[in-house]
Amino acid sequence: MLTTHKIHHVQLSDIKQVMMISAWGFTMVVVSFLFLYIGHLLDGILGTSPNFMLGFFILGLFLCMMRLYQEACAKRKAI
């Protein structure tokens, strides 16, 4: 009974980690497209062709990666 509980706990932990990684992947895609769209709108208003679009895209990716790194460091310290 005890070994079954440990195996079940390990499987849930693995599933939780996979779900967390999937959520971060989805977040990165959504933020990338959102920042691309905002940059595209600003470029249309100001007449600066790809400047804001590329800048916001890179900013969005950088912010997501920074937040993912912070969360990974926090989880590492918790272990």
Long-range contacts (C-beta under 8 A, 24 or more apart in sequence): 24-64, 24-68, 27-64, 28-61, 28-64, 28-65, 28-68, 31-60, 31-61, 31-63, 31-64, 32-57, 32-60, 32-61, 32-64, 34-60, 35-59, 35-60, 36-60
